[in-house]
Amino acid sequence: MNRNPLSNEVYYKRTRPQTPDVRGEYFRDQTKIIHSLPFRRLKHKTQVFFAPDNDHICTRIEHVLHVATIAAAICRGLNQSGNWALDQDLAYAIGLGHDIGHAPFGHEGERALAACNAPKPFLHEVNSYRVVEHLAHYGEGLNLTYAVKDGILCHCGEDFATTQLRPATVPNDLDAIQSRRCLPTTYEGCIVRVSDKIAYLGRDIEDAVKAGLITPEDIPQIVQDEIGASNGEIINTLTLDLIEHSKDKDYIGFSPEKTDIISELKKFNYERIYHNEQMRQRKETIDKCIADLFDYFRTIFSRYQFDYAAYEREGKQTATSFANYMASMTKAYHEDPARRDDIITDYIAGMTDSYALSVMEDVILPNSIKFFN
């Protein structure tokens, strides 16, 4: 029976010891994530199409729920084969938290923040770990188990052509990871990596149809015939294929036949959706928005640093809110001026799409002059 390579003592470890309770370690982590403020903000962060005026376009909170449920379903299916011993609560917890540190405006926002923060990298999975370990709960972190944090941090970077995914056999040094050259140390983490792709491939097509970028007939015929043309069909086909192909193996992977077709679907999505001319125009807007916000916060920080009351002089709600954020996060930043860019990056990354746009409006429009009789 396939089991994870490390001991429960490693997987259950928390930064600060906690007495176990009736929920179990991983279900407890689910509740910690769900009740956190960064998780709640995911409902106003979009997946691909930012700040939409359509309530049925996928939000980041919907995406993490899709990933969590797909991952738990895969664990359930593999366990029923009799060859696996997987923890559905662990997979679900990783799925819930895997994008908790995502920037506003999806991956375009992530790239824009990375450009502002260069040469220091900004990767949403690294930031998600940073949020749950160091930033959430006003700088205390959520104190999650090692296994959940490891799965969150290592959920990204998988090539669609990879056919065999196994966990790392030695513990990851989570604070040291700053790239995508890492593997999770649990099979559940590996399953979330794959579930992430299952969740967004079909849903991005569904949203692109609603946005008028493509029609269902545009989807390659082989994809329609072998995987499906709707989000539900694609999720069902790929989930069942993964379970069937992996049930008697010691790795997680799709069948070779489906792997080839998934590559076709990925190519279609990139060409017709992510690199669409309308999306390119939005990218330019996002780049400017993030860059202007970063410059603005650098400017006012150079004036006032940690003199929180002084930010009122700007006459901008944005400046006051930024000061209030820093004041609430002294446990994380310790009023260290050298942390300036970290503070700004964390603040912008935590914004929702709509809040970032309202902040931008507040920053660029001049204050009104009050006239007195």
N, C-alpha and C positions, 0 to 999 in steps of 0.2 A: 504494500500500500504506500502511495506517495505521501511523504510528510515533509514539512519544512526542515531545512538543514540545521537550524539553531535551536536552542532550548527555550522553553517558555519563560525561563528566568530572564533571558535576553529580551525576548519579544514584549514581555509585560512591564519592563523597566520604565519608570517615569523619572523625570528630572528631579521632582520632589516626591518622596514616598507618600502613598495614600493607602488607607486601610481599604481592602476589597469590600464590596457590598453586593447585594443581591443581583445587580444588573449584569455582572461580569465585566471584565476589563474593556472589551471592545464595544459592547453596547453602551457602556458608560462614556466612551470616547465619542460615540455618535451624539449623545445628548450634549456633551460639551461643545461640539462643533455647531449643532443646530441652534443652541441658545446664544452663540457668540454674535457680536455686532458685525464682524466682517462677513459672516455667512448670510446674515439678513440683507446686507447690501447687495448680494449677488442677484437679487430679484430685479435690480435696476442696472445690471451690467449685461450687455447683450453678447451673443456668441460671435456672429459675423456682421450682422447689420445693426449698426449702432443707433441708439436713440430712436427706435422706430415708432410710428404712430399707429401700429397694428398690435393689438394685445396678443395675437397668436404667433408672433415671431419669437423664436427661441431665446430665452434669457439664460444667463449663466447659471441661475439657480435651477432652472429646468434641466440644463445639461448635466449638472452634477447629480441630480436625482436619476436621470436616465442612466448615467454611468454606474451609479451605486446599485440600481435594480438589475441592470444587465450583469454586472459582476457577481451579485448574489445568486442570480439565476444560473450562471455558469457553474458556480460552486455547488449549487444544489444538484444540477445535472451530473456533474462529475462524481459527486459523492454517491449518487444512486447507481453508478456503474460498479461500485464495490471496490474500485482500485484507488480511490482518493479519500483523504481525510482533511477537508478544507473547512475553514471557519467562515460562514456567511456573514457573521457580524463584523469580522475584520475587513472583509472585502467591501462591505457596505460603508463602513467608517472611512476607509481610504477613499472610496468614491465620493462621499459627501465632502471631504476636505481637500480633494486634489487640486481644485482651482480657487481655493479660498483667498489666495493672494493675487489673483489675476488683476491686471490693470484695466482701467476703463477702455472702451472701444476695442475690445478683443485683442487679437494678435497684432493689429496695427498699432494700438496703444502701447503694447509691450515693446515693439520695435522702436517706437518714438521715444519711450522712456529710456531704452537702452542707449539710444543715440545721445540723449542728454547726459546720461550717467557715465559715458565712456571716459576712460578705458575700462572702468569697472563694469562687469556684465550685469544685465538685468534679465533674468529668466523667470517666468511666472511660477514654475514649480519650486525654484529656489526661494522665491518670495513667499510662496504658500507655506513652506516650512518656516520661514522667518516669522510669518504672521502667527502661526500656531505655537511656536516655541518662544518667541521673544516680544511680540508686539500686542497680541490680543489681550483683552482684560487690562488695559491701561499699562502695558509693559510687563505684566506678570506671565503672559503666555497661558495656554490652555492646559499645560501639563499632561499631554497625551502620552500614550504608550510608545515605546520605540518602534514597534511594528507598524503602527499607523503613520507616524512621522516619516519613517523610512519609505513606506508606500507612496505617501504624498510627494516626497522629494524626488523619488525615482520613477514617477509615473510617465515621464515623457521621453522622447528620443528614439522610439522604436521605428525602424525602417519597415515599410509595408512588405518588403520582400523577405523579411525574416520569417522563417518557418518553425524555428524551435526556440522557445523562450524558457529558460530555467533561472531560478533565483541564485544570487551570489551566495557563496558558502562561508564567507567571513563577514562579520558586522561592518557596516559602513560607518565612517566617521562623518556624521551628518553635518556638523558645523563646517567641515572642511570642503564639502562638495559645492563647486561653483560652475559645473558644466553638466552636460547630458551623458557623459561617459560613465554611467553607473547603472547597476541593476538592483532592483529591490531584493531583499533577503527573504522574501516569502513568495510562495506560489500565488497567494491572494494579490500581492502587489503586481505580479506579472499579469494576472487576469485583469486587473484594473487598467494596466497599460493597453491591453487589447480592447477592453470594453470602451475605453475612451474613443477609439477609432470607430468602433461599431456605432457608437452613439452619435457621432457628428457627421459621418459620411452621408447617411440618408436624410438626416434632419436639415443639413445645409442645402440639399437639393430641394426639399420641401419649401424651405424659406425662400430660396432663389426663384422658385415657381411663383410664389406669392408676390415677390418683388418684380416679376416680369423680366428677369434676366434670362430665363430659359423656359422651355415648355417641357412637359413630360416626354413628348416625342423626341426631344433632343438627346435624351439619355441613350448611350450606345446600346444597340439591340442585344448584344451578348450579355450586357449587364441586366437588362430587363428580363431576358430569358432565364438567366442562371442565378441571379441574386434578387432581382425585383426592381420595381419602378417607384415604389412608395417607401416612406420611412419605415413603416411597420413591417413590410415585406423584407426589407434589407436587414433590419435588426433580427427578425426571426430566422432568416436563412443563415446569417453569419453566426448567430449564437448557437444554433443547432449544429452547424458544421464544426465549430470549434469544439463543442462537447463531444461529438461523434469521433472526430479525428484525434482528440487528446485523451480519450477515456482509458486507453490501454497503453499510453506512452508515459514517459517520465518528464515530459515537457508540455508546454502550452503552445498550440499553433493551429492554424487553419490547414485544411487539405491543400495540396499543391494546386488542384484545379481552381479552387476558390481564391487562392493567393494571387494567381495570375489575373483573375477577373477584378479583384479588389484593386490591383494596380491600374487597371483600365479605368475604374471608377474614380480613383484618386486623380489620375491624369485629367479626366473630364472635369472634375470639380475645380482643379487649379486653373485650367484653361478658360472655362466658361463662367466660373463664379468668382474665385479669389482674385484672378487677374483681369476681370471684366473692366471695361473702361470706366463705368460708373464707380466701381470700387476703387480704381486708381485715383479718381477725383476726390473721393472721400478720404483716401489715404493722405493726400496732400493737405487737406483741411485738418486732419488729426495731427499730422506732424507739426503743423504751425501752432495748433492749439496747445499741445503738450510743451513744445519748445518755449512758447510765450509765457505759459504758466511757470515753467521752471525758472526762466529769467526773472520773472516778477518776484518769485519767492526768494531768489538769491539776492535781489536788490533790497527788499525790505529787511531780510535777515542781516545784511551787512550794515544796515542802519541801526537796528535795535537789538539784534541777537536775542538774549533771553530777558530783556526788559519788557515783559509781557504787556504791561499797561501802555507802553509807548506806541504800540501798534495802532492804538486808537487814533493817533495823529494822521494816519493815512486817510481816514474818512471812508474806508472801504470795509464792508462786512467781511470780505475775503481776508483781509489782514487781521481782523479781530478773531476770526475763526481759526486762522493759522496759529495765532498766539495761544488761543485756548487749547488747541491740539497739543502744542509743545508743552504747555503747563501741565496737561493731564498725563504726559508721557515722560516725566522726569526719571522714572525707574528705568526706562529704556535708554534715554539719551544722556542723563546725568549732566545736563546743561554744558555739554562739551562742544565748543564752537567748531572743532574739527569734524563733527558729525553733520555739518550743514547739509551736504548733498544727500546723505542717508535720510535725514529728516524730511527733506523736500521730496525725495523719491518715494518714501513710505507714505507721505501725505497724499501725493497725486495718485499713487497706485491704489490707495484706498477709496478714491472717489468713484461714484457711479457715473455712467455716461451723462445723465441729465445734470448732475451736480457739477461736473467738470465744465459743461457748456454754460451753466448759469454763473459759475465762477469766472469764466472767460469773459462773459458779458460785463460782469461787475468790474473786472480789471481794465478792460479796454475803453469803456465809456467814461467820460469825464464826470466828476462830481458836479451836481447842480449847484449853482450859486444862489444863496438865499438873499433876497432883497427885502429891506425893511422900509416902511413908510416913515 
